[in-house]
Amino acid sequence: MKISALLSVVLLLLPGGKAAVRPSSRPAAVNHTEMADRVRAELLYSWQAYERYAWGHDELKPLSRTTRDWYGEPLYMTPVDSLDTLLLLGFKDEAEKAKALIVDKLSFDKDVPVKNFEVTIRLLGGLLSSYQMTGDPRLLRLAEDLGKRLLPVFNSPTGMPYMYVNLKTGKTSGAHSNPAEIGTLLLEFGTLSKLTKKPVFFDKAKNAVVQLYKRRSKIGLVGEEIDVETGQWISRASHVGGGIDSYYEYLLKCSRLFGDPDCASMWRESVRALNQRLADNVPTGLWYGQVDMETGQRTATEWGALHAFLPAVLALGGDLGRARRLQASSYKMWNLHGIEPEVLDYRTMQVKEPGYPLRPEIMESAYYLYHSTKDPRYLEMGRTFFGGLVAHCRTAAGYTVLKDVTTHEKGDLMPSYFLAETLKYLYLLFAPDKTLDLDHVVFNTEAHPLRRTW
């Protein structure tokens, strides 16, 4: 007998001479119901921490048990962002309390400049999805009031939106924008348009997307920064990370939610360019890196938490092959330190930006892939993600961001999207299919489910 084989036999023997059971090479099967219940419990735990320490404010800072308001006075980011999650997970009392706060206290008549993109995806999207789930007309009235106050952003020479608008005066600012903030408005403004029967919301948002698409390069790519007044590109860096990511997501989702043939065509052309120019097959896996939008020359080999939305969108678009391989790469990134970094150099597998702000995208992609394939590996991934969150981000008062995934040093913020997206996608991954029919719902980029009810 070879020495290596003999050692294997010896290692399998217990002191009493009985053979030990060899550990399984595969993890135990995931119990759907148990995992869904565990995620549900953590959502309630996080919401109750917000209620106790930050009620009536935008966000909770769990370590200091203090609050963060985005613009000096609250716009109820966490209640609006969380309402459809509370409804979806069956927390009726908590949802009713949150809705009462919103309809009784929320006012957009405030003399503050707000970031159009963030307010659109969190507040406008949250109000619209919650209206569709509850039928409460007060939520739609708030959404319409907000939409009207945001409309001045589109009054640029190109029709592409400014980044900021004063909710009271309509004064705009921020001419230097990016594809994500220009192209990630159409689901919300379009839904508002359909529900109120006022075409201006859809028309303005769609024109912005078309104007941006028309300025893509000859090889079909967009850059990282553009001047919405001149239409000139400021940065030629092209990738699928922050600043660009959800522009591509909304091209596909617009075609699904509204049946829009222009968006469908723009998506097909865009994803073809991404697959041809950004895809990078290296020994560590398949990744989508950064290139010059004009030449296609590779300029960086970076992938991170925000990039990890792409497998979900590819799966939604029917490209399961690339989606699977990209998700495997993202999972490899997560497991380097037990939780994913903001940015990784995928050639060297070295962390470039070490923070983890409780992002949801990798869970989102696992959910979409499991929905499409029923492959249990995505349930196993979800269990890993959940375990990492509990181990490293749970505090005595909710969950918090990490400053550094290599040391697991905690920051002090529970972003509203943690309840709106991260825990929602984890729950849906494990919950029964009947919980929400993904074939008849389109999620906005903040995971607010929008339904084609018109």
N, C-alpha and C positions, 0 to 999 in steps of 0.2 A: 504493500500500500504506500502511495506517495505520502511524504511528510505533511503536505498541505491538507490532504484528505484525512490523515490521522488526526491532525490538530482539530479539524472540523468535528470529528467524532468526539474527541475529548471535550471540546467546548460544549457539546450538546448533552454531556452527562452531568447529572446532579450528584452531590456527595453520596446520596443513597443508592446510586447506581442506576436510577431511572432516567430515561431520556427526557430532556426538557423540550417543551414545545417550541419549535422554531417560530420566531416572529413572522407575521404575515408580511409579504413584500408590498401589499397594497393596504391603504388605510381602511378602517372600518367603513361600511356603507353609511351614508349620511341619512339620518332620520329627518325627513322633511318637516314633520309636525313639530318635533322637538326644537329644531333650529329656527323655524318660523316663530315659535313661542319665545325663544330666547331673544331673538332680535326685537320682537314686539315688546318684551319686558324692558329692554335697554332704551327703546324709544320712549316708553312711558317714564322711565327713570330720568332721561335727559329732559323731557318736557316738564316734569315736576320740578327739576332743578331750575329751569328757566322761570317757571311760575313762582317759585319760592324766592329767588334772588334777583330776578330781572323783569318781573311782570310790568308790562306797559313800556318797555324799552326795546330797542332794536335787537340787541344780542347780549348774551351772558358771558362774563369772564369768569370761568369756573374756579380758578385758583384763588383769586382775590375776592370772589363772590361779589363782584361789582358789575357794572353795566357798560355797554358801548352803544352810543347813538351816533349814527352815521353823520348826521348833519346838525348836531347840537340839540335838536328836538326830535322825538321819535316818530318814525314812520311805520312802526310795528313790523319790522322785517321778519322776525321769527314767527309771530302769530300768523301773518299772511302766508309766509313761505311754508309753514307747517300744517295749515288747516286741512289741505286735501290729504296729507299723510295721516293725520289723526282720523279723518273720515274713513280712509281706505283700510286702516288697521283696526277699525271698530271702536275707537275711543270716543263714544258719542258725547259723554258729559264734558270731556276736555275740549272736544271740537265745538260744542255749543258755547262754552265759556269763551273760547278764542274768537268765535264768530261774533258774539255779543260785544266783545272789546273792539273788534274791527268796525262793526257797523255803527256803534255808539260813539267811538272816540276818534277814528281815523279821519283826518282831513288833509287834503293836498293843497289847501289854500295857505301856502307857506312861502315866505320870501327867502328861499334858499336855492342855490344852484345844485342840481342833482346830476348824477351820471346816468344818462339816458339808458345805456345798455343794462346796467345793474338793476335799475328801477323797473325796466321793462320785463326782464326775465323773472325777477323775484316777485315784484308787487303786481304788475299787470297780469303776468302769467298766473300767479297764485289766485288773484281775484277771479279771473275768468274760469279756471278749472274748478274752484270752489263754487262758483255760481252754477256751473253745469252739473255739479254733484248735488247741490242743495236746492236749486231753483229759487233761491232767495234773491229777489230783484234788487235789493239794496246793494248786493255785491256787484251786480252789473252796473248799477249807477255809479258806484265808486270807480269801477274800471273805466267807464266812459269819461268820467271827469278827469281821471289821470291821463287817459289817452289824448284828450283835447289839450291838456297842459303840456304834453310832450311833443305835439305836432310841430311846433316851431323849429325843432332840430332839423327838419328837412328843408328849411328855407335857405339852403346854401346855393351857390351858383351852379353846382353840379347835381343837386338833389340828394347827394349823399349826406347823411346827418352829421351835425356837430356832436361833440362828445357830451356837452353839458347844456342844461337849460334851467332857468329859474322858474320854479313851479308857479310863481305868482305873476311875474312880469313877462315871462316868455323870452327873456334875454338869453342868447346862446353864446357859447364859447367853446374853444377846443377844436380848431380846424384840422389839427394833425390827429388823424384817427387810424383805424386798422380794419381789416376785413371782418374780424369777429364782431366789432361794435357797429359796423355798418350793415352786415348781412345777417345778424341774429335778432331780427325784429319782426320778421314777416309772419311767423306763426302767431304771435301775440296780437299784433296790429290787424292781421288778417282775420283772426277769430273775432276780435272786437268788431271789425267791420261787418262780418256775417251776422253776428248776434244783434247788432244795433241797426243793421240795414243801412249803414253809412259807408259808401265806397271809399271815401277819402283816406281812411286808415290803411286799407289794403293797398290802394293805389300808390300812396307815398312810400310805403315800405317796400313794395315790389320794385318801384322805380329805382330806389336806392340800390337794391341788389343788381338790377340790370345795368346800372351805371358803373358799378364796381366790376361786374363781369366783363363789360365792354373794354375795360382798361387792363385786362389780363395780358400777359406777354404773348409773343408769337408762339411760344411753346406751351401755352395754356395755363400758366401759373400766375398767382398773385403774390405780392410782396407783403412785408410786415407792417409798413406804415405808408399812409397816403394823405395828401392834402385835399380835403373835401371842397375847398374853394377853387383850387387850380386843377385838380384832378391828376396832379403829378405825384409819382411815387417818391417817397423819401427814403425808404429802406427796401432794397431788392431781395432781402433774405426771405426765402420761401420754405415753409415747413407746415406741419399740422399741429403745432403746439399753441400755447397761449398767444392771443392776438390774431390768430387765423382760424383755429380749430372749428368753432361752431358755424362759421360761414359755410363750410362744406356740409356740415350736418343739416343745416336748414335748407340747402338746395334740394336734398333728397326728401326731407320731411315735408317741405312745402308741396312737393309734387304729390305726396301721399295724402296730406290733410285736405288740400284744396283741389286735387286732380289737375294741377296746373302744368300744362305741357311745356311751357317755357322753363320752369324750374327743373322738370325732368330732363330736358335737353342740356341745360347748364350743368346738372349733376353728372350726366354721362360723359360730357366732354372734360369736366374737371377731374373726375376720378380716373379717367384714362391718363391724363397728364400726371396725376399723383403716382399711379402705378408705374408709369414709364420713367419718371424723373426722380422721384423721392425714395422709392423702394430700394432698400439696401440689404442684400443678402451677404452676411458676414459669418464667420465661424460661431459667433454667439447667437445667431438666429436671424429672423427677418425683422427689420426695423424700417421706419420711414424717417430719413434724416433731413438735413437742411441743404438747400442748393441756392444758387443765384437764379432768380426768376427769369432772367433773360437768356443766360447761357446754359443753365442746367448743371453747371459745375458744382460739385459738392463742396460746401463751405463749413459744415460741422456734422459730427456724428452724435447727435443728442436725441434722447427720448426721455419722457418723464410722465408724471402723473396726469398732466393735462392731455398729452398725446394719446393716453390710453383709452380715449373715447373712440378711436378709429375702428377697432374691431367691432364695436356695436354697430356703427354706421355701415361698415362693409357687410356685416351679417344682415342688416335690414335691407341692404341693396342686393342681397343674394349671393355675394362672393364669400362663401363659407370657407373656402380654402385659405385665402389670405387672412381672413378674420381669425381662424383657428391658430395660424402660425404667429400672428401678431400678438394674440392673447397669451400664447405660450411664452413669448418674449417678455411681455409685461409681468407675467407671473414670476419669471426668473428675476426680474428687477425687484419685485416685492420681497422675494425670499432672500435676497442678499443680506438684509439687515432685519428681517422680520416685519418690515413695513416699507412701503415704497418711498423713495426720495422725490423731490420736486423735479430734478433733472439728473440724468445719468449719461455718461459717455459710453455708448453701447459697444464700442470697439475695445476699450480697456476695462469696461465694467467698473469704472471709478465714479463715485458720486461727485457731481459738479455743484448742485444746490441741495443741501441736506435736509431742508425743512419738509414737513408733511402737514399741510393744513386741512386734514380730514377730508380729502378729496374723494369723490364718488366714482370717477370714470372707470376705474378697473372693475368695480363691482357692476356697474352698468353693462360693461361688455360681457361679463360672465352671465348676466341675466339674459341678454339678447341671444347669446350663443346657446345657452341651455334651452331657451324657448325654441330655437330653431333646430336643435340637434337631439335634445334629451340625453346628451352625453353626461354621465355622472361625474366626469372629471371637473365640470364647472361647478357642481355642488361642492366637491372637495375644495376647489379654489375658494368658494364662498365661505366655507367653514374656516379656512386658513385666514382669510381677510378679517372675518369676525373675531377670531382668536387674537389676531394682532391688534385690533382696535381695543379690545377689552384689556389685553395685557399692557399696552403702552399708552393709551389715550384716556382711559377711564380715570376719573377723579372722584373725590367725595361729593362733588356737586356738578355732575354731568361729565361731558367729554371735552377734551381740549386738544389743540394743535400741538405738534412737536416742532421744536426749534431745530433738532438734529436727529435724524433717524439712526445715525451711527452710535450716538450716546443715549438716545431716547430722552433727551432733555425736553421737558414740557414748556410750552408757551402758555398763554392765558387768554384763550378765546374759543367759544363754541359758535362757529359761523352758522347762520340760518340754514345754509344748504346742507349741513350735516343731517338735519331732520327732514329737509325737503327732498334730498337726493340719496345720501350715503346709506342711511338706515332704510329708506324706502326701497331702494334697489336690492339691498340684501334681503329684506323681507319678501319681496316679490320673487326673488330667486328660489326661495324655499317654499313659498305659499302655494296652495293649489292653483291650477290654471284658471279656475273660474273666478279667482279674486279680481282679475282684471284681464280683459281680452286684448292682448297687444296687437292683434290684427285689426281692431276697431278703435284703437286709441293711438294718438301720436303724442309723445312726450316732448315738451319744450326742453331747452337745454338745462333748465332748472328742475327737470323731472315733474313738471306739472302736466297731468294728463288732459289733453284736449280732444274733444270728440266732434266728429262731423255731424252735428245735429241740425244743420240748416238744409 
